[in-house]
Amino acid sequence: MVEKYKGYGDLEGKNIMITSGPMRGYIDAVRYISNKSTGKLGAVIATEALKRNALVTFIYGTGSIIPDSALLSKEYARRLTLIEIETIEDLIMTIQESLKGVSFDAIIHAMAVLDYIPEKHSEGKLSSRRDKLTIHLTKTPKVIKLIRSVWPDTLLIGFKLEVGLSGDELIERAYASMRESGTDFVVANNQDEIEGDKHRAYLINSHKEIKAECETKQDISKNLIDVISKRLNINT
């Protein structure tokens, strides 16, 4: 029998949704565009939430790293629901239909949603005989806004990834994103400061205060779950 977490931040009975990893935008039946996300951070966050006794619904993109079942006890695995998606259409359907009516205490939207996808795709395989192939991209809906509309009162944490910004610029950009999307907190990070388990990030609240400065994925996961525990008024 696994001993339950009894220290600070126990989340027993709390329902948390985590989105994680990449997604695909198909060009034809075999080709697609994607992004560099591995889903490792989302898996680390989910594992931390499970250690704190939360119920976790983990939505992940095809090919993403997920919580390692071999490292999870049966008691942890029992509280973990895995939902695999591949495209933005899959994700939207999961949010609007599959999870309709499900109540979540907190949502961590860490998935690397594609901002643009091919305007249309071929049902077959496009010929490789062409010297050039032009692909028109179309902007996708802001999924985090959809999440907020479906769960207006749920604690919502978003992520903002940029490249090569200074700390101040990154925080400004992340805060603007948070105001636009209606999240309660945002994790701000630069792509060029992510390598392996090293992951520099800032956790920012709605008052533009930095609640935590993180250097690793474990730092991010522990600080996020601490913030959720405090906001949900978990007694120690």
RODO-2510 file (C-alpha; in nm, 4 decimals, decimal comma):
residues 236
     n   res          X          Y          Z
     1     m     0,0000     0,0000     0,0000
     2     v     0,1326     0,3432    -0,0974
     3     e     0,1454     0,5990     0,1819
     4     k    -0,0497     0,9073     0,0829
     5     y     0,1088     1,2488     0,0767
     6     k     0,0336     1,4186     0,4065
     7     g     0,2558     1,7231     0,3897
     8     y     0,1948     2,0714     0,2559
     9     g    -0,0236     2,0871    -0,0502
    10     d    -0,2281     1,7688    -0,0282
    11     l    -0,4746     1,7648    -0,3214
    12     e    -0,6821     1,4625    -0,2286
    13     g    -1,0212     1,4756    -0,4015
    14     k    -0,9200     1,7612    -0,6332
    15     n    -0,9664     1,7144    -1,0061
    16     i    -0,6938     1,8605    -1,2296
    17     m    -0,6759     1,8666    -1,6084
    18     i    -0,3364     1,8963    -1,7782
    19     t    -0,2804     1,9394    -2,1528
    20     s     0,0638     1,8550    -2,2824
    21     g     0,2849     1,7881    -2,5809
    22     p     0,2720     1,8635    -2,9536
    23     m    -0,0053     1,8333    -3,2089
    24     r    -0,0196     1,7765    -3,5836
    25     g    -0,1583     1,9706    -3,8771
    26     y    -0,1880     1,7384    -4,1762
    27     i    -0,0725     1,8287    -4,5276
    28     d    -0,1726     1,4953    -4,6791
    29     a    -0,2277     1,1404    -4,5569
    30     v     0,1360     1,0951    -4,4514
    31     r     0,2815     1,4452    -4,4041
    32     y     0,2117     1,6992    -4,1333
    33     i     0,3541     2,0053    -3,9604
    34     s     0,4211     1,9987    -3,5865
    35     n     0,6479     2,1652    -3,3292
    36     k     0,9405     2,0867    -3,0999
    37     s     0,7381     2,0070    -2,7873
    38     t     0,8183     1,6726    -2,6248
    39     g     0,5545     1,6886    -2,3517
    40     k     0,8149     1,6142    -2,0857
    41     l     0,7229     1,9141    -1,8706
    42     g     0,3550     1,8209    -1,8737
    43     a     0,4395     1,4655    -1,7691
    44     v     0,6525     1,5935    -1,4795
    45     i     0,3700     1,8246    -1,3664
    46     a     0,1175     1,5403    -1,3837
    47     t     0,3432     1,3131    -1,1783
    48     e     0,3824     1,5834    -0,9128
    49     a     0,0032     1,6298    -0,8959
    50     l    -0,0428     1,2543    -0,8566
    51     k     0,2102     1,2501    -0,5732
    52     r    -0,0042     1,5129    -0,3989
    53     n    -0,3062     1,2781    -0,4320
    54     a    -0,4915     1,4691    -0,7070
    55     l    -0,7117     1,3145    -0,9720
    56     v    -0,5445     1,3929    -1,3050
    57     t    -0,6939     1,4027    -1,6550
    58     f    -0,3941     1,4165    -1,8889
    59     i    -0,4610     1,5212    -2,2499
    60     y    -0,1546     1,4663    -2,4643
    61     g    -0,0510     1,4901    -2,8272
    62     t     0,0460     1,1831    -3,0277
    63     g     0,4141     1,1045    -2,9704
    64     s     0,4250     1,3010    -2,6468
    65     i     0,5982     1,1859    -2,3297
    66     i     0,3406     1,0795    -2,0724
    67     p     0,3695     0,9885    -1,7026
    68     d     0,5691     0,6645    -1,6906
    69     s     0,3304     0,3911    -1,5776
    70     a     0,6294     0,1734    -1,4849
    71     l     0,7300     0,4333    -1,2265
    72     l     0,3785     0,4908    -1,0963
    73     s     0,2268     0,2777    -0,8246
    74     k    -0,1163     0,1241    -0,8825
    75     e    -0,2596     0,3824    -0,6444
    76     y    -0,1217     0,6668    -0,8587
    77     a    -0,2257     0,5035    -1,1857
    78     r    -0,5812     0,4634    -1,0578
    79     r    -0,6124     0,8424    -1,0336
    80     l    -0,4725     0,9081    -1,3827
    81     t    -0,6913     0,9343    -1,6944
    82     l    -0,5042     0,9506    -2,0264
    83     i    -0,6625     1,1052    -2,3374
    84     e    -0,4597     1,1079    -2,6596
    85     i    -0,5294     1,3659    -2,9297
    86     e    -0,3581     1,4307    -3,2618
    87     t    -0,5000     1,7478    -3,4173
    88     i    -0,6540     2,0716    -3,2951
    89     e    -0,9924     1,9379    -3,4055
    90     d    -0,9399     1,6424    -3,1701
    91     l    -0,8520     1,8757    -2,8842
    92     i    -1,1543     2,0986    -2,9400
    93     m    -1,3869     1,7984    -2,9592
    94     t    -1,2390     1,6594    -2,6373
    95     i    -1,2970     1,9890    -2,4570
    96     q    -1,6444     2,0594    -2,5946
    97     e    -1,7860     1,7073    -2,6096
    98     s    -1,5892     1,4344    -2,4315
    99     l    -1,5299     1,6391    -2,1157
   100     k    -1,8534     1,8362    -2,1292
   101     g    -2,0029     1,8557    -1,7823
   102     v    -1,6851     1,7404    -1,6041
   103     s    -1,5889     1,9690    -1,3170
   104     f    -1,2210     2,0580    -1,2718
   105     d    -1,0685     2,2392    -0,9757
   106     a    -0,7668     2,3489    -1,1808
   107     i    -0,6499     2,3309    -1,5425
   108     i    -0,2873     2,3542    -1,6560
   109     h    -0,2751     2,4216    -2,0304
   110     a     0,0831     2,3297    -2,1213
   111     m     0,0124     2,1839    -2,4661
   112     a     0,2004     2,3397    -2,7594
   113     v    -0,1045     2,4176    -2,9716
   114     l    -0,0267     2,4965    -3,3347
   115     d    -0,1010     2,8614    -3,4142
   116     y    -0,1306     2,7785    -3,7849
   117     i    -0,2287     2,4620    -3,9715
   118     p    -0,2587     2,3786    -4,3429
   119     e    -0,5729     2,5362    -4,4856
   120     k    -0,6653     2,2031    -4,6436
   121     h    -0,5091     1,8616    -4,6735
   122     s    -0,5131     1,5877    -4,9325
   123     e    -0,6817     1,2593    -4,8446
   124     g    -0,4116     1,0760    -5,0391
   125     k    -0,0382     1,1314    -5,0699
   126     l     0,0795     1,4327    -5,2682
   127     s     0,3224     1,3497    -5,5475
   128     s     0,6910     1,4047    -5,4727
   129     r     0,7639     1,4802    -5,8378
   130     r     0,6922     1,8504    -5,7952
   131     d     0,9928     2,0810    -5,7634
   132     k     0,7951     2,3138    -5,5385
   133     l     0,4908     2,2740    -5,3169
   134     t     0,3016     2,5743    -5,1829
   135     i     0,1081     2,5254    -4,8608
   136     h    -0,1358     2,7867    -4,7348
   137     l    -0,1690     2,8062    -4,3573
   138     t    -0,4695     2,9268    -4,1631
   139     k    -0,4811     3,0546    -3,8043
   140     t    -0,6267     2,8233    -3,5422
   141     p    -0,8680     2,9180    -3,2619
   142     k    -0,7192     3,0136    -2,9252
   143     v    -0,7834     2,6948    -2,7310
   144     i    -0,7093     2,8554    -2,3947
   145     k    -0,9966     3,0987    -2,4523
   146     l    -1,2203     2,8020    -2,5302
   147     i    -1,1095     2,6348    -2,2075
   148     r    -1,1929     2,9507    -2,0133
   149     s    -1,5385     2,9721    -2,1733
   150     v    -1,6167     2,6080    -2,0876
   151     w    -1,4815     2,6326    -1,7314
   152     p    -1,5211     3,0031    -1,6400
   153     d    -1,4645     2,9587    -1,2668
   154     t    -1,1814     2,7045    -1,2726
   155     l    -0,8281     2,8009    -1,1714
   156     l    -0,6504     2,8242    -1,5085
   157     i    -0,2768     2,8310    -1,5717
   158     g    -0,1356     2,9062    -1,9164
   159     f     0,2092     2,9034    -2,0723
   160     k     0,3862     3,1603    -2,2882
   161     l     0,6872     3,0498    -2,4908
   162     e     0,9072     3,3027    -2,6676
   163     v     1,2552     3,3029    -2,8202
   164     g     1,5468     3,5263    -2,7259
   165     l     1,3638     3,7859    -2,5167
   166     s     1,5140     3,9524    -2,2120
   167     g     1,3609     3,8685    -1,8757
   168     d     1,1636     4,1942    -1,8654
   169     e     1,0409     4,1559    -2,2236
   170     l     0,9351     3,7981    -2,1578
   171     i     0,7375     3,8941    -1,8485
   172     e     0,5648     4,1796    -2,0326
   173     r     0,4693     3,9515    -2,3218
   174     a     0,3479     3,6778    -2,0882
   175     y     0,1414     3,9192    -1,8797
   176     a    -0,0268     4,0589    -2,1917
   177     s    -0,1072     3,7032    -2,2992
   178     m    -0,2533     3,6273    -1,9568
   179     r    -0,4782     3,9340    -1,9686
   180     e    -0,5998     3,8416    -2,3161
   181     s    -0,6731     3,4777    -2,2407
   182     g    -0,8200     3,5226    -1,8921
   183     t    -0,5809     3,2905    -1,7099
   184     d    -0,5061     3,3232    -1,3377
   185     f    -0,1341     3,2499    -1,3727
   186     v     0,1081     3,2155    -1,6609
   187     v     0,4401     3,0345    -1,6929
   188     a     0,6779     3,2446    -1,9053
   189     n     0,9774     3,0814    -2,0739
   190     n     1,2268     3,1231    -2,3576
   191     q     1,2911     2,8360    -2,5996
   192     d     1,6660     2,9029    -2,5871
   193     e     1,6661     2,8504    -2,2092
   194     i     1,5239     2,4982    -2,2300
   195     e     1,7549     2,1994    -2,2610
   196     g     1,6882     1,8576    -2,1126
   197     d     1,5716     1,8982    -1,7533
   198     k     1,7051     2,2552    -1,7408
   199     h     1,4117     2,4869    -1,7917
   200     r     1,4238     2,8496    -1,6820
   201     a     1,0782     2,9950    -1,6286
   202     y     0,8834     3,2559    -1,4335
   203     l     0,5465     3,1941    -1,2699
   204     i     0,3468     3,5181    -1,2879
   205     n     0,0149     3,6038    -1,1251
   206     s    -0,2638     3,8401    -1,2297
   207     h    -0,0984     4,1289    -1,0420
   208     k     0,2138     4,0890    -1,2591
   209     e     0,4061     3,9561    -0,9602
   210     i     0,6664     3,6849    -1,0085
   211     k     0,5575     3,4118    -0,7685
   212     a     0,8471     3,1808    -0,8533
   213     e     1,1652     3,1738    -1,0604
   214     c     1,2385     2,8224    -1,1792
   215     e     1,5508     2,6601    -1,3224
   216     t     1,4315     2,3034    -1,3908
   217     k     1,1161     2,1182    -1,4904
   218     q     1,0923     1,9854    -1,1342
   219     d     1,1024     2,3442    -1,0034
   220     i     0,8169     2,4396    -1,2341
   221     s     0,6042     2,1389    -1,1394
   222     k     0,6492     2,1835    -0,7642
   223     n     0,5800     2,5563    -0,7740
   224     l     0,2718     2,5110    -0,9913
   225     i     0,1235     2,2472    -0,7646
   226     d     0,2055     2,4614    -0,4591
   227     v     0,0226     2,7567    -0,6178
   228     i    -0,2785     2,5393    -0,6974
   229     s    -0,2817     2,4024    -0,3416
   230     k    -0,2772     2,7499    -0,1900
   231     r    -0,5447     2,8869    -0,4225
   232     l    -0,7751     2,5918    -0,3564
   233     n    -0,7397     2,6537     0,0183
   234     i    -0,5941     2,3150     0,0982
   235     n    -0,5395     2,2745     0,4704
   236     t    -0,2022     2,1481     0,5872
***
